[in-house]
Amino acid sequence: MALEKEIKEQLAGYLELLEQDIVLKVSVASDENSNKLAEFVTEIAAMSPKIHMEKGNLAKTPSFSVERVNEDMGIVFAGIPLGHEFTSFVLAILQVSGRSPKVDEKIISQIKKISGTFHFESYVSLTCHNCPDVVQALNIMSILNPNISHTMIEGGMFKDEVEAKNIMAVPTVFVNGEPFGNGRMTIEQIVTKIAGAVDASEFEDKKPFDVLVIGGGPAGASAAIYAARKGIRTGIVAETFGGQVLETLGIENVIGTKYTEGPKLMAQVEEHVNEYDVDVMKSVRVASLTKNEQVEVTLENGAVLTSKTAIISTGARWRNIGVPGESEFKNKGVAYCPHCDGPLFEGKKVAVVGGGNSGIEAAIDLAGIVKHVTVLEFMPELKADQVLQKRLYSLPNVTVLKNVQTKEITGDSKVNGVTYVDRETNEETHIDVEGVFILIGLAPNTEWLEGTVERTKMGEIIVDKHGATNVPGVFAAGDCTDSAYKQIIISMGSGATAALGAFDYMIRN
């Protein structure tokens, strides 16, 4: 399979950065997929005198490993890493050749200290924008620690394996043959899962902050930048950096940027934050917040951080419908990301719960992959934009059911159907589907604030025009607040507002 001209031109520039020779060991048979993979590797090897191609005897066929000369680095690609995984491949060959990965020194130290043998397998689809985070993290860990190895498995080329393991969501990761995790995971989260949580002792010497931001999404990042630019002591504490935006594929409404993708945007935002003197504390969760003389933030590991002011920007998550079967069959047919998991349902019948823009966009997207899509909408009419509805109704393999309430998702080892009730007649109906995609909006991540700050009945933090809550010195921004609209650019703006509000509060107090 010949690489597109644009990809080859892009790759040629990266190959000039190779620091030492690498070897691509190929394990193939005589089938069509093997021929495609062999052609891909041959074409890559021909592009640089520092890349050598050899025959290998790997555990999976077709596959190829990325190695140094006479040194196995534990990185294997089972399938052709194109689509979203092309970047993973490029980074792998550069890092194996000697270029340092862009990872915090603390994480590098933690990875090198990991003892025991860990062989990871990550099942991905090439349309999944969350998968590269996991693939790249596991590849970096394999390069840094000889006890760790990783095989990326492209689901399209290993369909029998995917079916046999009941994999219905990507990325799905196994370690030493046992399930390890599903969905997007950062390198910090993976390391924490293996090596344990960040110890509370690491926070003992932290001096009080002027502004402590809780949450690492667009609102939190914006707040941190605006605070740091004032020359005040600023910190961010977050489980992961990026927030809900990492789940977003195409972004076309960030002013001044015609098109970008969630992971790319938040990687740029994180780089921007790191330009300033901000103490970024990742891989930790906040347990509670109290206001005494200062704001005290207690972490789940028991550590306590103090600050003159705090900005809560914990964002939101996909809202659950809360019916029997939803949690039981999550990643076993219940999904929330059509871009990531849609290809796993090729040729199958699925349902989409939700008639807003996200639900209808998902239905349109899935209709090009699956056999049939049934849309279930609670209200008498769809809420999506008319242009999306027009497109939806033009598709021959879509059924739209309005004014119905999803009652139950059924299955055995995986989803086999969904039951709904007609809200007008109370008639109950069951339809056979193998997947249920739930897209009914967002729920704020504010449960941990119970009894602390004033919230709406939906759990959103109530703020004024300065981003202030009802607790002096405590501010909030982004999708966790009662803002009228949940948009990236609005979250960034509200983060800036909260930071300026916090700075003004300190001046006056």
N, C-alpha and C positions, 0 to 999 in steps of 0.2 A: 504494500500500500504506500503510494507516494505521498510524502508530506506536502502540504500546501506551501506555495511560494512564500507567503507572508510568515508562516511559522518557521520555515527554514532560515529566512533572513533574520528573524528575531533570535533564533537559536544560535546562528553563526556568531552573533555578538557575544552571547554568553560563553560560548566555547573558547573564546579568546582569553577568558578569565581562568581557565583550568590551570592549576598550579603544578600538578604532576600527572603522570600517565595513569589512566584507569582502564580496567578490563570489564567488558560486558560479556558475561558467560551465559550462553543461550541454551535452553533445554526445549527442543521441539520434536514433533513427530511429522507425519505426512499429511495431517488434516489441514483444512482451510485456515483455521485460526492460527495454527503453527506457522503456516506460510506467511500470513499477514505480520505476525510478530517478528519472524526472521527478517522479513523485508524492512520493517521499521528499524530494527537494530542495525542492519547492514547499512541503511541510509544514514543513520546517526554516526556510525563508525567512520564512514567515508568523509565526514565533514571535518575531522580533526586528526592530525597525526598522533595526538595524545590519547586517542580512544582506540582500544584494541578489542576485537571480537573473537571469542573462543567458544568451542562447544563445551557444554556443561552437562552435569547429571543432577538436576535439581529435583526437589520433592514434587513439584507440580509442573505439568506440561500443558500448554506452552507457558514459559516464563523466562526471565533473565535476571541475573544478579548484577549488582554494581559493586565492583571490588577495586582495591588497589593492587598493584603488581605483587603477587605472592602474599596477599593479605585479604582474607574474607572479611567484609565489613558487616555482614549479616543483613544486607538489604536486597530484597527480591521483589520484582514486579511480575505478578502472574496476570497476564493480560497486557494490553497496550495502553500506557498512561497518556491518553490524549484528553481532550475536554478540560474539565477543571483539574485533572491530575497531571497535566503537562507541566505545570509549575512545580509540582512535587518531584517529577523526574529531573527537571533542570536543576533544582536545588540539591537533589541527591548526588548528581554527578559532580557538581561544584564542591559540595561539602566533602565528598569522598576524596576529591582531588586535593583537599587541604584547606579550602576556604572556611573560615570560622562561621558557625551558624549565629544568627542574630538572636541570642538568648541571654537572659540575665545571668551574670556570673554565679549568683546564688543557686540558680536552677542547675547550671552546669556542674557545680560542686556536688549538689544533691544526687544528680544522675550518676556521676562517677563513683559515688559511695555506695550505690545500690549493690547488694550482694545477692547471690542466688542466680539461677538461670531462668530467663524469661524469653519465650518465643511468642511473639505477637502475630496474629493474623487479622487483618482488617478487610472486611468485605465492603466494597464501595460500588457506586454507579458513577459514570463519567459526567452525569448531569447534576450530581450532588455538590452544592457549593459549601457544605459543611465538612465533607469528607477530607479535603486536602489538609485542613488543620490537624486532623488526627494522623493522617499518613505522614505528613512532614514532621510532626512531633515524634512519632515512633521511629522514623528514619534517623532523626538527630540523636535520639537515645541509643540507637544501635551503633552509630558512629562513635559516640562518647564512651560507651561501656561495652567491652567485649562479651559480657555475659548476656547482653540483650540482642535479639534479632527480630526482624520484622518482614513479613510478606504481605504486600498489598494484593488483594484478589479482586479483579474486576468481575462483578456479578454477571455481566452479559456473556462472558466467555466461559463462566463456570456455573451455568444455570442448574445443572444436576446437583452440584454441591450446595448451592443456595437453597434449592428445594429440600434436599435431604436434611439440612440443618434448620429448616423452617425460618429462614432469614427473611423478614418482611419489612425491614427498615434499615437504612444505611446512614452513617457507617455503623456496622456491628463488629465489635472487636472480641477476639478470643485470645487468651493467654495460656500457653501450655495445654491447649485443647479444651479449656474450660471458658464459659462465657465471662467476659470482663466488663463490657459496657456497650451502650447504644448511644447514638447521637453525637453531636459535636462535643469534643473534649479538648481543652487546651493542654499544653505540655505541663503546665503547673498542676492541673487536675489529675493527669495521668500519674505524675510523679508522686503527688499526695496520696493517691490510691494505693501505690506500691509501698512508698516509704513512710506513710503516715502523715498526719496533719502537721502544719507548721507549729513548732513548740511555742508555748506562751513566753518562754524565757527570751525569745528573740525580740520581744516588745518591751522588756523591762526598762531599757535605757532611753526610750522615746520621750523626748521633752514635750511639754504641752504644745499643741498646734494653735495657730490663730484661726485657721479654717480647716476643718476635717470633712472631706467629702466622702459620703457613703454610697458606693455604686460607681461602676466604670463604663457606663454607656455614654451616649452623646451629651446628655445633660451634665453628668458628672465630670466628663473630660473638659467640657466648656467651662464649667464652674472652676475647676482646678487651674486652667490656663488664666482665666480672668483674675483669680485670687493671687496666683503666683506673680503675675505682672505688676501687682501692687507692692511686691517686695515683702510680703508677709509669709509666715511659716505655714506651708500648705501640705496636706497629706490626702491621699486617696486610699481607702480600704475597700477591696472588692474581691468577690470570689473569682471572677474572670473579668478581663477587660474587653469591652465591646458591646455587651448587652444584647438586647433583642435584635439590633441591627444585623448582627452576625447571621441571623436566620433569614435575612432579606436578600433576594437575588438581584434583580434589576432595580436600580434607583435612578430616576430621571427627573426628580424634582428638588435636588439640592442646587440652589441658584448658583450659576457660574460653572456648573459641572453637568454637561449634557447627559452623561451616562456613567455610572460606576456600579460596583457591587458591594454588598454589605461588608464582607470580610476585608476587602481592599480598602474601603473607606475608613473602617475602624483601625486598620493597621496604620494608615496615614495619620489618623487622629492620635493614636498612641505615640507615634514618633513625635508629633507636635508637642504632646504633654511632656515627653522626655527631654525636650529642648529646654525646659524650665526646671527650677529647683523644687520639684515636687517629690515627696516621699510616697512612692507607689507601693502599696502593700497588697499583693495578690494572694490568691489561694486561701483566703480567710473569710469567714462569714460573721456578720454582726448578729449578736443575740439580743441586745437591748440597748436602749438609750435613756439616760436620766439627766435631769438638769438640777445641779446643785449650785455651788458657787461658779463652777464651769460645767460644760457639757461633758458627761462621762459616757463613753461608748464601750460596752463590754462585748468582747468577741466570744465566739463559741468555744475557743480553746482556753477561756478564762482570763485572758489578758484584758487590761483596761487602758484605753486611750483617752486622754483628756484634751479639750480644746475650748477656746473662747467661744467659737461658733461651730455649728455643724450644718452641712447641706445634705439632705437626704435625696438621693437620686437613684433609687433602687429599681426603677422601671416597672415593667409589666411582663407577663407571660401569656401564652395562649390560654384562653379560657376553656375550661372543661364543660361539657354538657351535664355531667353528673348523673349519668344513667348506668344501670347494671351492665357490666361488660366492658365499659370504657377503660377502666384502669387494668382490668384483668387481661385485656387483649392489646394493651399498648405495645407497639412494636411487633405485634403478632396479627396485624391487619388493621389496627387503629393507628392512624398517622395524622400528622399535622403539617407536613411539608410535601406538597405535590412535586416540587422540583427534585427533592432528594429521593423520595420513595416511589414516585410514580412509575419509573421503569420496571420496578419489581412486580408490578401488576399488569404487565403487558398481556393483552388478550383476555383479561379477566373483567368481571363485572364489579363496579365499585359504587359507593354512595358518597356524596359530599353533603355535609350538614352545614348549612349557612348560605344565605342568599345575598350577602353584602358583596362588596368589591372583591375581597380576598377569596370568598367562597366561589364566586362565579368565575374569577380568573383561574382558580384551581380546576373547576369543572371543564373549562375550555382547554386548558393545558392537558388534562388527563384524557379528554376525548380523543386526542391525537395518538394516544398510546394504548388505552384499554379498549375492551370490547363494548362496554356500555357504562354510562354514568347516570345515576339517579340523584338529582338535587332535592334535598329536603329543607324547606323553608318554613319556619314557625309562623311568620306573619302572612296575611292574605296576599301580599305582593312582594316581589323581590326588591331589595334595597340597593342593588348595584346600579351603577351608571347605565344610562340607556344604551350607550354604544356597546357595553359589555353584554347587556341583555340581548341586543339585536344579534350579536355574534353567536351567543349561546343558542338562541332559538333557530339559528340557521344550521346547526349541527344535527346530523341524522341519528347519532347514537347517544342522544341525551334526552332524559325525561325529567321534567320539572314538576315537583309536587309542592304546592303552596298550602299554607294554613294547616300544616301537619306538625305534630310533636313527636320527636324521636323518643321512644319509650325504652328500648333495650337493644344492645348489640349482642348477638348470640355467636356461639362457636364452641368448639371442643378444644383442640390444641391451638387453633387459630380461628379467626373470624369466618363465619359461614353465612351471616345474614344480619338484617336489622329490622326491628319492629317499630312501626309508627302508628299514631292515632290521628284520624281525621278530626280536627278540632270542631268542625261543624256538626258532623253526624255521630262522633264518638266511635266510629267503626275502626277496628284494629286490623292492621295488615302487616304481613311479614314478607320481606323480599330477600331473595338469595343474592348475597354479594360476598366477595372475598376480601374487600377492603372498605374501610370507612374513614374518610378524611374529614376532620373536624376543624372548621374555620369560622368561629362565631365571635371573634374579637379578643380583647385582652383583659386580663385581671391584674390589678396593681399588686406589687410585691411589698405589702405593708402589714401583713399579719403580725409580724414581730413588734409592731408599734402599739399593740393593743393597750389602751389606757394612757398613752403617752402624748400624742398630738391629736388634734381634732380631725376627724375624717368623715367623708360622706358615707351613706349607707352602702355604697359600692366599694368602700375601703380606700377611696382616693383621699390624699392629704389635702386639706383646705388651706390655700395660700392667698395672700393679698398681692397687690400689684408689685411689691418688692420681693416676692417669693418667700415672705415670712409666714411661719405657722403661728398658732396661738401660744407657743412656748417661746419666750424671749431668747434670742440667740440661736434658735433652731429654724432653719430655712429648708425649702424643698423645691425640686425642679423636675420637669420631664413627665413621663407617662405615669408615674406614681402619684401625681397630683390631680386636682380637679380641673386641669386645663381643658378647654373646650374641644381641642383637636389634638390627636396623637400623631405627630409627624416629627421626623428627624430634625428638620430645621427649626421647628417650634421648641423642641427639647433643648437644642443647642442655645437658642435665644433665652429660654427660661433659666438655663444653667448660668449664663452670663448675668442675667438679672439677679439671681440668688446670690452670686458671688459679690456683686456690687452692693446688694442689700446687706450682706454680712459685713462687708468692709465699712459701710456707712454706720451700721449698728456699733461696730467696735470704736469708731471715731467718737460717737455720741455717748458711749458708755465706758 
